[in-house]
Amino acid sequence: DNLDIFASDISVNPRGSEFKLIIKDLGEIKCQTKMLGRHNINNILAGCSVGYILGMTLEEIAMGISKIEPVEHRLSLIDSGNGVIIIDDGFNSNPSGAKAALEVINEFKNGKKIVVTPGMVELGDIEYDENKKFGIEISKVADIVFLIGKKRTAPIREGLLEMNYP
């Protein structure tokens, strides 16, 4: 790699994400964060770059990463303590956010994956097509889907049916 700072061995678990932080001149360290999604790891790496430039140690940077809190309702991880893990992404309502949420769900290897959605709103002329694409992508990840609101979720349902989702 030609990168000076990067992450490897990225995985998700009921506590968030884990990864190995590699900084060319400092070495590597295992990091844990409550953040979910590869896009969030990329944002964390930007912060690591600043920490490195400011002369922080790997341990100091890893400690800072462990303290990052997600924004409420944006890929927030909620562990109910009874074996049910909820990923609250209720605030997101755009195609890239929806895609990121499905990527996060897909990272979990155990248990049933349930999606509850009213669909994406306020997308103007692309709303129907994007919700249909969302349905197609949901079919590749979810074991169970709850569509909230019959009219608004019709394109999601069409996408699911197009993929022969039961």
N, C-alpha and C positions, 0 to 999 in steps of 0.2 A: 504494500500500500504506500501511496505517496502522501497520505494524510498524516498530519502531526497529532491530531486528536480525533479519536473515533471510538465507537462502541461495538462490542462483539458479544456473542452468546446471549442475545436478548431473549428473555422469556417472561411470560406473565403468570401470576399465581393469585390466590385470593387476597394477597396483601398489596398487589400492584405489579410493578415490573422490576426485574433484576437484569443487570448487564455488567459486562466487564468494561471498565473505562481504561483506554490506553492513551497515554500521553507520551509522545516520542521521547522527550528528554527526562521524564520522571519515572516511567514504568507503567504498571497496570494495577488496578484495584477493583474488587467486586463492589457494585453499588446497588442499592435498593431504593425505590421511589414509589410513592402512592400513585404516580401518574401512569396512565395507560396510553398505548398507541405509539407507534414508531415516530410519528410526527412530534410527539412530546419529547421523546428521547433526543431527536435532532435539536429541539429547542434547548434542552438541558446541555447538550454539547456546546452550544453557543455560549452558555453561561460558564461552562468549564473552561472555555478559551479565555474568557475574561479573568477567571480565577487564576489560571496559569500565568497570564501576563502580569497579574498583580503579585505573583510570587507565592501563591498558596501551595501547600503540600497536597499530595494525593489524598491523604487522610482528611484534611480540612475540606477539600472539594467534595469527597464522598459524604462527609457529615452534612454539608449543605444540601446535597442532593436528597438525603434522607428526610430533610425537613420541609421539602416542597409540598405544598397542599394544592390539590386540584380545585378549580373553580367549581362552585356548586352547580349541579345539573349539567356539567360538561365532562362526560366520561368519568363521573365520580363513582368510586367503588364503595359499595355498602355491603359489609359482611354481617348478615343477620344473626350469625352465631348458631344457626340451626341447619347449616349445610347449604343454605340458599345464598347465592351471591348475586347482588343486583348491580348492574352497571347503569347508572342514571345519566342519560344523555338527553334529558327532556328539554334543555334549552337550545340544542342544536336543531336547525331546520333548514339545512342546505345540503346539496349533493355530496360535497367533499366531507362534511361532518358525518353524514349518514354512512358513507363508505368507510370512514375511519372507525366508526362504532362497530360495524360488521367485521372489520379486520380484527378488532380487539376481541370480539366474541369468538371468532374463529380460532384465536390463540389458545383458548381454554380447551383442553383435550378431554376433560371428564365432565360428566353430568349432562343433563338436557339443556339445550339452548333455546330460550323462549324470547321472542321479540314481541313487544307491545308497542304499537305505534298508531298515531292518528295521521301519519303521512307528513310530507313536507308541505308547508304553506308559503304564501307570498312569493312565489317564484315566477309570477307572470305567465308569459306564453310558454315557458318550458316546464311548468308545474306538472302537467299530465305526463309528458314523456319521462321526466325525471322520477316521478313516483312509480311509473311502470318499470323503469330500470331498477329502482329500489326493490320492487317486488321480485324481479329476476335474481338480484343479488341476495336477497333474504332467503330465497329458496335453496341457495347453495350452502347456507350456514345454519339456519334455524330448524329445530325439531318441531316447534310449535309456534304459531303466529296468531296474535290477537290484533285484529284491525278495529280501531276505534272510530266509529262514524262511517256509515255505509256509503254515502255519496263521495266524500272526500277520498276514501281509501279504495274506490273502485279501480283506479289504474294499478294500484299495488296488487290487488286481487288478480287483475288481468295478467300481470307479470308472473305471479305465482302459478296461475293456471297454464300459462304458456310454457312453463318449465315442468308441467305435470306434477306440481306440488299437491299432495293429498289434501 
